[in-house]
């Protein structure tokens, strides 16, 4: 097996693991607020990747902070949307972030290429088919779409900042730590004071959080250790041995993996028309990314 094929196999594993994050987080939204899920997941990953922050250059730390701020809102919208819609539907809408990047060029006065127009037609047709059987467009879908837009902006910012990076893992560790800090500040400003509003409520609030964390620690350990920290190494290794186009096509199947695991994990069934919509969406993602030149491999990552 040559190096390129090994890299592609590694990226397939990466996509399969990423696909499990949607049902895993959906499972947690019944108990935890979205920001608590983000905080615990990224705090665990920060602990594991913290050695890469040792002696990190200022440029890498700055890039990590900028990326982390954008990534926090990516996950905030995504997990908020997960609480209001199915995990597979959220995954397919989130996958539209690959269309956001080329569309950002329109704001700069550049007309979209034909492949982008074709990708948009396929994506819109896919969304229509997806909403036909699964119900009308709702607030959860809007939040997922906002998350997709943020992910698209994140990929564009990553494309710029990775060209300045001296150590990519230092940038990665810094952005993950920034997400954790943003989530902690958000909780202190918006959620924790609610639990401290009346006498004795503070103790009950933290006791409740502690018991829930003890109950769901396997989910958080899986999200933080496997899906966020460990899989980053495999992704970096795989992308270093795979072409940009091949990696983009593999990443396009992340929503399909999420639908597969959503069925077995949460029992979320997908109808025939929904599968048609999913196929159209994935086709649009592939068309939008194929033969895109001049793009660093690190800028491909949907997460």
GUMARKE-33237 format. One line per 3 residues: number of its first residue (from 0); their letters; for each residue y, x, z negated of N, C-alpha, C, CB. Coordinates in steps of 0.001 Angstrom, whole numbers, plus 500000, padded with zeros to 6 digits. Glycine has a CB too. Example, Ala and Ser with C-alpha at 12.3 -4.5 7.8 and 13.67 -1.06 7.14 Angstrom:
<nodes>
0) as) 494310/513190/492200/495500/512300/492200/496700/513200/492200/495527/511308/490954; 497750/512850/492920/498940/513670/492860/500030/512900/492130/499402/514084/494275
</nodes>
This chain:
<nodes>
0) xxx) 498803/500856/500000/500000/500000/500000/501253/500896/500000/500003/499029/498749; 502136/500715/501024/503328/501551/501101/504387/501103/500101/503899/501526/502512; 505441/501916/499972/506467/501672/498966/507213/500358/499205/507451/502825/498945
3) xxx) 507492/500036/500474/508217/498804/500759/507401/497581/500350/508573/498728/502246; 506104/497592/500646/505259/496468/500279/505154/496338/498763/503871/496625/500896; 505074/497470/498075/505059/497426/496612/506356/496843/496064/504833/498827/496040
6) xxx) 507473/497233/496679/508757/496686/496255/508836/495191/496468/509880/497363/496994; 508325/494712/497595/508338/493273/497869/507446/492525/496885/507884/492994/499309; 506294/493093/496552/505407/492464/495558/506105/492382/494201/504077/493256/495428
9) xxx) 506846/493439/493846/507577/493436/492581/508635/492335/492568/508231/494804/492337; 509329/492153/493683/510361/491118/493755/509760/489717/493729/511198/491297/495016; 508566/489551/494283/507882/488259/494196/507597/487919/492731/506561/488280/495017
12) xxx) 507146/488916/491965/506916/488699/490534/508224/488354/489832/506277/489948/489889; 509306/489053/490207/510620/488771/489631/511014/487317/489868/511680/489711/490224; 510838/486840/491094/511215/485469/491437/510355/484462/490678/511086/485240/492949
15) xxx) 509070/484739/490547/508189/483841/489801/508621/483747/488341/506731/484319/489893; 508968/484879/487753/509411/484867/486352/510743/484141/486231/509535/486308/485799; 511674/484414/487154/512945/483687/487117/512734/482181/487255/513872/484186/488227
18) xxx) 511744/481784/488049/511475/480362/488212/511091/479682/486912/510387/480163/489219; 510476/480436/485994/510080/479848/484717/511257/479654/483768/509039/480714/484058; 512384/480323/484031/513510/480197/483107/514093/478792/483096/514591/481191/483468
21) xxx) 514016/478084/484224/514589/476731/484280/513841/475766/483362/514563/476201/485720; 512507/475618/483498/511815/474738/482542/511864/475254/481111/510374/474563/482955; 511882/476592/480929/511942/477142/479566/513249/476746/478889/511800/478683/479591
24) xxx) 514366/476865/479605/515655/476492/479021/515782/474980/478908/516808/477057/479859; 515246/474241/479888/515263/472786/479831/514540/472301/478580/514619/472185/481092; 513430/472936/478244/512656/472586/477056/513489/472762/475790/511386/473439/476976
27) xxx) 514372/473755/475783/515177/474048/474599/516400/473142/474469/515619/475488/474632; 516859/472548/475594/518087/471739/475542/517917/470476/474712/518522/471364/476946; 516665/470069/474452/516442/468888/473617/516758/469178/472152/514996/468405/473755
30) xxx) 516791/470467/471775/516997/470854/470376/518277/471640/470162/515830/471666/469891; 518596/472542/471088/519739/473440/470930/520853/473088/471905/519308/474893/471130; 522088/473410/471507/523199/473291/472437/523090/474416/473469/524572/473342/471686
33) xxx) 523653/474230/474665/523554/475264/475699/524051/476635/475244/524329/474837/476910; 525124/476685/474455/525685/477980/474068/524774/478696/473070/527087/477797/473467; 524070/477959/472229/523096/478593/471340/521968/479231/472140/522525/477568/470348
36) xxx) 521528/478564/473188/520474/479111/474040/520945/480404/474695/520055/478087/475114; 522181/480388/475210/522743/481576/475856/522870/482713/474842/524124/481257/476486; 523379/482399/473646/523604/483433/472638/522298/484132/472253/524259/482826/471396
39) xxx) 521281/483361/471888/520038/483971/471409/519354/484750/472526/519086/482896/470854; 519337/484180/473731/518694/484861/474857/519355/486207/475143/518739/483980/476109; 520671/486217/475211/521363/487451/475605/521522/488419/474433/522736/487118/476186
42) xxx) 521510/487921/473199/521546/488824/472051/520251/489635/471978/521763/488030/470740; 519118/488981/472219/517842/489697/472238/517826/490753/473343/516676/488711/472430; 518293/490357/474529/518320/491304/475646/519261/492465/475361/518740/490597/476936
45) xxx) 520375/492189/474668/521323/493253/474330/520688/494282/473408/522574/492665/473674; 519912/493816/472433/519242/494743/471514/518306/495685/472274/518452/493962/470443; 517598/495146/473257/516635/495959/474003/517349/496945/474923/515694/495062/474820
48) xxx) 518453/496513/475548/519143/497359/476519/520270/498192/475907/519698/496505/477622; 520463/498086/474601/521568/498795/473954/521533/500314/474150/521560/498489/472488; 520344/500978/474277/520376/502433/474526/521158/502835/475773/518973/502952/474649
51) xxx) 521247/501920/476763/521979/502242/477986/523495/502225/477773/521602/501263/479088; 523937/501703/476610/525363/501706/476293/525795/503026/475652/525698/500542/475365; 524808/503820/475222/525121/505094/474582/525736/506055/475602/523852/505712/473949
54) xxx) 526920/506527/475312/527650/507444/476178/527932/506864/477561/526881/508724/476318; 528041/505551/477637/528384/504920/478920/529832/505247/479291/528176/503377/478850; 530078/505432/480560/531439/505736/481027/532332/504500/480919/531413/506248/482489
57) xxx) 533627/504743/480758/534570/503634/480609/534560/502722/481838/535984/504172/480368; 534415/503303/483014/534392/502495/484244/533215/501521/484234/534314/503405/485488; 532046/501999/483804/530874/501136/483753/531037/500035/482709/529629/501958/483455
60) xxx) 531614/500380/481561/531836/499374/480517/532811/498304/480988/532362/500035/479236; 533887/498717/481679/534858/497755/482198/534208/496834/483218/536054/498481/482827; 533405/497404/484113/532703/496580/485107/531781/495591/484417/531898/497464/486083
63) xxx) 531069/496051/483379/530159/495179/482648/530875/494032/481960/529393/495974/481633; 532043/494314/481377/532813/493270/480704/533294/492219/481707/534013/493883/479957; 533798/492669/482846/534279/491731/483870/533136/490857/484372/534924/492494/485050
66) xxx) 532004/491485/484696/530844/490732/485170/530313/489796/484091/529739/491686/485622; 530311/490260/482837/529803/489436/481745/530625/488185/481513/529753/490236/480486; 531959/488296/481651/532819/487126/481496/532488/486059/482539/534295/487531/481605
69) xxx) 532305/486490/483792/531958/485538/484855/530559/484980/484624/532044/486213/486246; 529616/485853/484232/528235/485427/484040/528104/484422/482899/527351/486631/483772; 528939/484544/481874/528889/483587/480766/529140/482168/481271/529922/483957/479683
72) xxx) 530165/482005/482101/530468/480667/482615/529401/480203/483615/531857/480654/483280; 528765/481147/484311/527637/480778/485173/526572/480060/484361/527037/482026/485859; 526193/480675/483249/525127/480109/482431/525592/478901/481635/524583/481157/481492
75) xxx) 526855/478866/481261/527377/477715/480527/527245/476452/481375/528854/477945/480125; 527701/476520/482631/527581/475360/483516/526116/475050/483828/528355/475603/484819; 525324/476098/484060/523926/475884/484425/523146/475197/483310/523268/477209/484773
78) xxx) 523277/475690/482082/522497/475125/480974/523053/473763/480559/522495/476089/479767; 524378/473580/480631/524953/472251/480370/524397/471244/481372/526510/472292/480450; 524287/471657/482638/523725/470780/483656/522250/470506/483432/523925/471377/485018
81) xxx) 521516/471505/482940/520089/471333/482668/519829/470227/481658/519493/472633/482165; 520736/470066/480703/520558/469042/479680/520691/467638/480255/521566/469240/478565; 521259/467517/481462/521557/466196/482030/520770/465887/483295/523024/466092/482327
84) xxx) 519955/466820/483756/519172/466575/484980/517862/467340/484883/519967/467003/486263; 516979/467148/485864/515682/467820/485831/515832/469302/486143/514713/467168/486822; 514870/470112/485676/514965/471555/485873/514834/471933/487339/513900/472266/485062
87) xxx) 513969/471214/488102/513805/471588/489516/515044/471234/490323/512576/470893/490119; 515661/470094/490021/516883/469719/490741/518012/470697/490426/517307/468279/490377; 518129/471068/489160/519128/472046/488751/518913/473367/489470/519087/472255/487239
90) xxx) 517644/473776/489614/517337/475056/490252/517728/475056/491720/515856/475373/490114; 517442/473964/492433/517770/473914/493861/519279/473897/494086/517133/472681/494509; 520011/473175/493237/521473/473154/493383/522055/474521/493032/522101/472054/492482
93) xxx) 521532/475150/491970/521995/476483/491586/521759/477489/492702/521294/476944/490310; 520652/477318/493434/520331/478235/494522/521359/478245/495636/519005/477891/495089; 522223/477232/495674/523253/477193/496707/524308/478279/496527/523917/475839/496716
96) xxx) 524191/479060/495434/525175/480125/495225/525192/481128/496371/524893/480847/493923; 524073/481237/497113/524051/482197/498223/524978/481769/499354/522628/482358/498754; 525334/480490/499398/526264/480012/500416/527714/480214/499995/526010/478543/500710
99) xxx) 527938/480348/498690/529307/480482/498190/529927/481798/498636/529330/480383/496663; 529114/482867/498611/529647/484195/498940/530258/484246/500339/528547/485241/498827; 529529/483829/501403/530168/483868/502731/531308/482871/502862/529142/483598/503811
102) xxx) 531241/481751/502126/532324/480773/502211/533605/481279/501553/531897/479464/501567; 533477/482206/500610/534676/482793/500003/535507/483527/501043/534292/483749/498868; 534833/484010/502094/535552/484683/503168/536476/483750/503928/534579/485309/504121
105) xxx) 536143/482439/503933/536999/481456/504609/538370/481406/503936/536339/480050/504597; 538379/481560/502597/539651/481560/501869/540519/482747/502263/539400/481579/500363; 539857/483806/502750/540600/484977/503205/541036/484879/504652/539773/486206/503021
108) xxx) 540808/483716/505270/541264/483507/506640/540231/483834/507698/542472/484317/506885; 538988/484171/507285/537947/484479/508264/537127/483238/508561/537038/485612/507762; 536935/482957/509840/536108/481823/510229/534643/482128/509926/536298/481493/511729
111) xxx) 533881/481124/509435/532469/481364/509121/531648/481608/510389/531889/480176/508343; 530611/482439/510271/529724/482694/511399/528876/481462/511682/528826/483917/511124; 528255/481464/512866/527420/480317/513241/526270/480113/512274/526876/480498/514646
114) xxx) 525673/481223/511798/524545/481090/510893/524974/480432/509575/523918/482462/510625; 526229/480643/509152/526719/480026/507929/526900/478525/508129/528042/480674/507490; 527422/478143/509301/527565/476717/509609/526202/476037/509652/528296/476523/510950
117) xxx) 525225/476712/510269/523867/476166/510309/523290/476063/508898/522956/477042/511197; 523528/477089/508076/523036/477071/506704/523655/475921/505906/523332/478405/506020; 524941/475649/506130/525606/474545/505439/525011/473204/505834/527100/474556/505737
120) xxx) 524747/473026/507128/524143/471778/507605/522773/471583/506959/524016/471783/509153; 521953/472637/506939/520632/472556/506320/520735/472252/504828/519867/473861/506537; 521688/472906/504154/521842/472706/502713/522297/471286/502382/522838/473712/502148
123) xxx) 523255/470765/503142/523734/469399/502905/522642/468372/503179/524955/469104/503778; 521870/468597/504244/520744/467711/504535/519703/467781/503420/520102/468080/505887; 519474/468992/502917/518534/469155/501813/518984/468444/500553/518334/470611/501519
126) xxx) 520282/468532/500222/520805/467837/499047/520690/466325/499197/522261/468227/498807; 520957/465821/500411/520850/464383/500653/519415/463908/500440/521319/464039/502078; 518447/464663/500965/517045/464297/500795/516620/464412/499333/516154/465180/501672
129) xxx) 517145/465414/498641/516791/465623/497244/517306/464483/496370/517348/466958/496751; 518501/463984/496692/519093/462909/495902/518557/461531/496291/520598/462930/496053; 517885/461433/497433/517384/460145/497924/516374/459555/496941/516740/460307/499320
132) xxx) 515402/460364/496537/514349/459863/495658/514623/460134/494186/513035/460476/496041; 515375/461169/493871/515565/461570/492477/516785/460922/491824/515693/463068/492396; 517455/459997/492517/518603/459333/491930/519920/459866/492466/518568/459476/490442
135) xxx) 520978/459085/492266/522289/459456/492785/522826/460706/492100/523269/458305/492613; 523834/461280/492729/524482/462479/492199/525100/462163/490843/525561/463010/493182; 524846/463007/489847/525347/462766/488502/526146/463923/487960/524217/462471/487582
138) xxx) 526584/463771/486702/527398/464813/486075/526612/466103/485896/527924/464335/484727; 525298/465992/485647/524478/467192/485529/524428/467974/486830/523076/466826/485097; 524400/467251/487960/524409/467910/489266/525749/468597/489516/524117/466895/490384
141) xxx) 526841/467946/489090/528168/468553/489261/528284/469844/488462/529269/467571/488833; 527761/469830/487233/527784/471042/486420/526937/472147/487053/527285/470740/485001; 525773/471757/487603/524919/472739/488283/525634/473322/489497/523584/472093/488711
144) xxx) 526379/472475/490233/527119/472956/491390/528242/473897/490978/527682/471785/492181; 528922/473573/489878/529947/474486/489351/529312/475819/488956/530675/473853/488131; 528107/475734/488387/527385/476960/488064/527067/477762/489307/526110/476640/487319
147) xxx) 526676/477080/490387/526378/477760/491648/527616/478465/492195/525841/476762/492681; 528774/477791/492100/530029/478408/492551/530329/479660/491721/531206/477397/492448; 530137/479555/490397/530375/480713/489529/529408/481848/489847/530245/480311/488055
150) xxx) 528137/481507/490122/527171/482536/490487/527567/483215/491798/525766/481931/490605; 528105/482434/492742/528563/483019/493993/529710/483990/493775/528984/481933/494954; 530654/483590/492911/531769/484480/492577/531249/485726/491869/532809/483750/491691
153) xxx) 530263/485512/490986/529663/486635/490256/529035/487649/491215/528603/486122/489267; 528305/487158/492216/527669/488053/493190/528731/488844/493957/526782/487247/494176; 529840/488173/494310/530904/488851/495044/531562/489925/494176/531954/487837/495524
156) xxx) 531827/489597/492902/532410/490578/491992/531440/491726/491768/532786/489924/490651; 530138/491400/491658/529130/492438/491471/529106/493392/492659/527749/491812/491268; 529246/492837/493857/529253/493667/495062/530362/494709/494995/529422/492794/496315
159) xxx) 531504/494317/494438/532646/495229/494337/532437/496239/493210/533947/494438/494105; 532010/495737/492043/531918/496600/490870/530755/497582/490947/531784/495760/489631; 529639/497205/491611/528498/498117/491692/528819/499335/492552/527276/497390/492254
162) xxx) 529775/499209/493451/530172/500366/494256/530927/501395/493418/531037/499919/495438; 531456/500950/492267/532186/501856/491377/531305/502385/490250/533398/501148/490791; 530076/501851/490145/529227/502166/489003/528681/503584/489079/528083/501176/488914
165) xxx) 528639/504235/487921/528013/505546/487803/526565/505396/487342/528802/506441/486823; 526315/504432/486438/524962/504107/485981/524824/502589/485973/524672/504712/484555; 524004/502061/486887/523872/500610/487021/523314/499970/485752/522977/500271/488205
168) xxx) 522398/500626/485061/521826/500045/483852/522863/499965/482733/520618/500862/483394; 523830/500872/482727/524920/500776/481748/525786/499560/482040/525782/502060/481758; 526049/499312/483313/526811/498115/483709/526040/496864/483318/527098/498116/485239
171) xxx) 524735/496862/483581/523898/495703/483251/523895/495437/481751/522463/495921/483747; 523693/496482/480957/523674/496320/479505/525022/495825/478988/523303/497643/478826; 526117/496337/479552/527450/495931/479110/527720/494468/479446/528518/496823/479750
174) xxx) 527277/494023/480620/527544/492622/480972/526695/491671/480138/527278/492385/482464; 525455/492062/479821/524608/491216/478981/525183/491126/477570/523164/491763/478939; 525674/492258/477043/526304/492249/475727/527572/491391/475731/526636/493683/475285
177) xxx) 528320/491427/476822/529538/490617/476925/529215/489134/476910/530309/490968/478198; 528140/488740/477591/527725/487332/477582/527399/486894/476153/526496/487113/478512; 526676/487747/475414/526320/487422/474036/527569/487275/473166/525395/488499/473456
180) xxx) 528537/488170/473325/529775/488109/472537/530565/486849/472887/530643/489371/472781; 530667/486532/474170/531386/485313/474594/530730/484064/474012/531427/485214/476139; 529394/484030/474016/528682/482880/473466/528939/482753/471966/527174/483000/473739
183) xxx) 528953/483892/471246/529215/483865/469802/530628/483357/469513/529023/485268/469193; 531601/483828/470271/532982/483381/470078/533131/481899/470409/533938/484211/470944; 532445/481456/471463/532490/480042/471856/531926/479164/470733/531694/479813/473173
186) xxx) 530810/479597/470141/530196/478840/469048/531137/478763/467849/528859/479480/468633; 531751/479889/467492/532653/479904/466345/533865/479006/466564/533108/481323/466057; 534330/478950/467811/535539/478173/468109/535262/476685/468302/536205/478720/469347
189) xxx) 534075/476334/468821/533860/474954/469248/532713/474230/468552/533619/474935/470699; 531711/474946/468058/530541/474248/467522/530334/474454/466030/529318/474692/468248; 530402/475690/465571/530123/475955/464152/531078/475209/463228/530209/477449/463872
192) xxx) 532406/475135/463515/533292/474374/462615/532887/472924/462433/534694/474420/463133; 532217/472331/463415/531760/470946/463274/530765/470836/462133/531127/470441/464583; 529913/471859/462002/528930/471855/460932/529516/472174/459569/527852/472827/461243
195) xxx) 530776/472625/459517/531405/472992/458254/532470/471983/457840/532017/474379/458357; 532477/470842/458516/533561/469889/458314/533585/469231/456958/533488/468850/459333; 532422/468981/456358/532387/468290/455076/531659/469156/454057/531702/466906/455211
198) xxx) 531828/468803/452787/531206/469589/451722/529692/469579/451870/531610/469047/450340; 529108/470750/451872/527656/470853/451972/527129/470858/453384/527032/469745/451240; 527952/470493/454372/527489/470431/455751/527175/471817/456296/528530/469751/456624
201) xxx) 527925/472835/455841/527711/474178/456346/526314/474675/456063/528713/475119/455753; 525855/474491/454832/524511/474934/454467/523459/474183/455275/524268/474736/452963; 523653/472875/455450/522705/472081/456219/522672/472514/457677/523054/470605/456123
204) xxx) 523849/472863/458205/523951/473278/459602/523131/474542/459844/525422/473513/459992; 523362/475557/459000/522662/476826/459198/521187/476718/458854/523304/477916/458362; 520858/475863/457892/519442/475655/457573/518719/475006/458742/519291/474788/456312
207) xxx) 519391/474060/459391/518808/473398/460554/518622/474377/461710/519687/472228/460994; 519657/475204/461968/519564/476190/463047/518436/477179/462764/520905/476939/463219; 518333/477634/461515/517300/478598/461153/515895/478043/461342/517483/479037/459723
210) xxx) 515678/476800/460938/514351/476199/461087/514005/475977/462555/514279/474871/460327; 515003/475623/463359/514756/475419/464792/514468/476733/465501/515954/474732/465446; 515182/477790/465107/514917/479106/465697/513515/479583/465344/515960/480132/465222
213) xxx) 513108/479333/464111/511760/479716/463698/510702/478953/464488/511573/479472/462201; 511002/477719/464837/510041/476901/465574/509951/477302/467046/510418/475434/465464; 511095/477658/467630/511133/477929/469074/511273/479417/469401/512279/477168/469706
216) xxx) 510953/480294/468457/511132/481727/468720/510305/482213/469908/510763/482529/467485; 509108/481666/470202/508395/482152/471396/509182/481908/472684/507029/481479/471499; 509860/480742/472788/510671/480461/473977/511803/481469/474125/511242/479042/473911
219) xxx) 512491/481727/473000/513616/482649/473050/513161/484083/473313/514401/482584/471753; 512031/484463/472701/511508/485811/472939/511151/485987/474404/510276/486084/472054; 510568/484953/474997/510211/485025/476414/511453/485135/477285/509389/483801/476823
222) xxx) 512471/484317/476995/513697/484338/477795/514456/485647/477629/514595/483170/477413; 514565/486126/476389/515366/487317/476144/514671/488610/476497/515767/487360/474728; 513403/488731/476094/512681/489990/476281/512117/490105/477691/511554/490111/475258
225) xxx) 511418/489066/478141/510734/489135/479438/511687/488815/480590/509542/488169/479461; 512317/487621/480534/513099/487139/481682/514427/487855/481865/513355/485672/481537; 514998/488385/480795/516316/489005/480913/516248/490523/480868/517223/488506/479814
228) xxx) 515570/491088/479878/515563/492547/479725/514491/493219/480573/515357/492914/478271; 513228/492824/480385/512125/493526/481061/512160/493355/482568/510794/493035/480535; 512500/492139/483026/512411/491875/484463/513511/492602/485234/512493/490372/484731
231) xxx) 514600/493002/484535/515679/493735/485195/515166/495061/485737/516847/493973/484223; 514320/495730/484949/513765/497015/485392/512917/496840/486640/512928/497654/484277; 512093/495789/486660/511251/495543/487824/512087/495173/489037/510243/494441/487528
234) xxx) 513167/494411/488814/514041/494036/489924/514710/495269/490531/515106/493032/489453; 515221/496149/489661/515887/497364/490145/514899/498242/490912/516504/498155/488965; 513677/498353/490387/512648/499167/491044/512278/498562/492399/511388/499286/490145
237) xxx) 512127/497247/492448/511732/496593/493692/512808/496642/494751/511365/495171/493426; 514068/496430/494357/515157/496426/495339/515412/497813/495899/516433/495884/494714; 515102/498843/495113/515285/500205/495603/514307/500540/496722/515125/501196/494466
240) xxx) 513243/499745/496855/512205/500018/497848/512096/498933/498906/510878/500181/497166; 513031/497988/498904/512980/496851/499818/514306/496708/500547/512642/495555/499060; 514260/496267/501803/515468/496026/502566/516234/494822/502052/515134/495838/504016
243) xxx) 517539/494781/502360/518391/493700/501876/517937/492342/502389/519826/493947/502284; 517564/492252/503666/517150/490972/504234/515856/490468/503604/516979/491097/505742; 514885/491373/503418/513622/490959/502822/513838/490468/501387/512613/492121/502846
246) xxx) 514684/491184/500637/514962/490789/499254/515645/489422/499209/515843/491847/498556; 516594/489181/500128/517315/487908/500151/516364/486744/500425/518427/487941/501209; 515422/486941/501346/514461/485882/501660/513571/485599/500455/513602/486271/502881
249) xxx) 513121/486638/499774/512273/486452/498590/513033/485704/497506/511779/487812/498052; 514309/486077/497288/515112/485416/496256/515356/483941/496582/516450/486137/496090; 515348/483589/497861/515602/482202/498246/514531/481258/497730/515696/482088/499750
252) xxx) 513364/481797/497388/512266/480943/496926/512264/480762/495409/510937/481525/497370; 513306/481263/494731/513379/481058/493284/513390/479577/492902/514619/481734/492730; 514181/478702/493587/514136/477279/493230/512749/476663/493428/515152/476510/494055
255) xxx) 512029/477102/494467/510674/476600/494676/509762/476983/493520/510106/477133/495989; 509921/478209/493022/509138/478644/491857/509511/477809/490635/509369/480153/491571; 510802/477490/490484/511237/476666/489357/510624/475265/489431/512771/476571/489327
258) xxx) 510554/474698/490639/509944/473373/490805/508459/473414/490470/510146/472862/492240; 507784/474489/490894/506355/474646/490618/506093/474691/489119/505816/475917/491286; 506851/475533/488393/506638/475658/486956/507171/474441/486201/507302/476927/486437
261) xxx) 508192/473775/486759/508675/472550/486138/507625/471460/486135/509910/472063/486844; 506797/471433/487186/505708/470451/487269/504650/470727/486201/505062/470474/488675; 504233/471981/486066/503170/472316/485125/503663/472432/483685/502516/473606/485536
264) xxx) 504936/472813/483505/505484/473010/482161/506000/471700/481573/506609/474045/482192; 506770/470946/482392/507431/469739/481893/506897/468454/482509/508903/469830/482148; 505987/468566/483479/505463/467382/484139/506445/466720/485080/505029/466403/483125
267) xxx) 507404/467497/485624/508405/466934/486548/507802/466846/487948/509710/467803/486565; 507527/465635/488371/506917/465439/489692/507987/465478/490776/506145/464097/489748; 507596/465909/491978/508498/465964/493127/507896/465131/494245/508743/467436/493594
270) xxx) 508685/464203/494792/508196/463327/495845/508233/464036/497204/509027/462035/495892; 507685/463366/498201/507652/463944/499543/509033/464225/500095/506921/463031/500477; 509967/463266/499906/511324/463476/500419/512031/464592/499662/512139/462182/500322
273) xxx) 511715/464718/498368/512316/465802/497590/511805/467159/498069/512016/465621/496093; 510515/467229/498423/509975/468477/498968/510641/468815/500297/508449/468374/499149; 510918/467773/501113/511637/467985/502373/513025/468546/502092/511742/466666/503178
276) xxx) 513723/467966/501103/515044/468467/500736/514980/469897/500247/515667/467588/499672; 513940/470198/499461/513772/471568/498958/513556/472548/500108/512589/471640/497974; 512741/472139/501088/512479/473010/502241/513757/473254/503040/511398/472392/503149
279) xxx) 514574/472201/503207/515834/472357/503937/516797/473275/503184/516489/470987/504173; 516850/473120/501863/517731/473971/501067/517309/475433/501153/517739/473512/499608; 516016/475693/501011/515522/477065/501083/515788/477647/502471/514012/477120/500754
282) xxx) 515607/476823/503508/515885/477289/504870/517351/477676/505019/515518/476205/505900; 518232/476850/504442/519655/477172/504495/519985/478465/503777/520458/476049/503903; 519328/478698/502636/519556/479939/501892/519114/481154/502704/518809/479903/500549
285) xxx) 517958/481044/503351/517445/482163/504138/518363/482442/505326/516011/481873/504624; 518765/481382/506040/519631/481543/507205/520956/482185/506810/519880/480189/507880; 521488/481797/505637/522788/482328/505213/522730/483813/504903/523288/481578/503997
288) xxx) 521556/484321/504530/521443/485707/504100/520893/486639/505175/520573/485783/502893; 520254/486096/506194/519552/486955/507148/520533/487774/507980/518661/486116/508065; 520203/489045/508136/520997/489997/508928/522412/490190/508390/521071/489532/510363
291) xxx) 522560/490100/507069/523844/490404/506452/523920/491896/506212/524039/489617/505129; 524864/492557/506834/524953/494015/506749/525989/494447/505724/525293/494609/508113; 525933/495725/505365/526958/496319/504511/527003/495766/503120/528272/496147/505123
294) xxx) 525830/495439/502551/525798/494829/501230/524883/495643/500338/525329/493355/501304; 525391/496107/499175/524523/496878/498271/523429/495990/497724/525336/497498/497113; 522253/496570/497478/521099/495794/497019/521369/495071/495719/519903/496691/496854
297) xxx) 522146/495688/494807/522405/495080/493522/523161/493770/493644/523168/496026/492657; 523882/493569/494737/524676/492348/494901/523843/491172/495350/525785/492578/495888; 522556/491370/495561/521712/490281/496014/521211/489405/494866/520544/490834/496779
300) xxx) 521183/489926/493659/520489/489261/492566/521110/487924/492236/520481/490135/491342; 520330/486803/492280/520871/485509/491903/521158/485388/490417/519928/484433/492313; 520537/486228/489585/520834/486206/488166/521816/487313/487851/519552/486354/487325
</nodes>
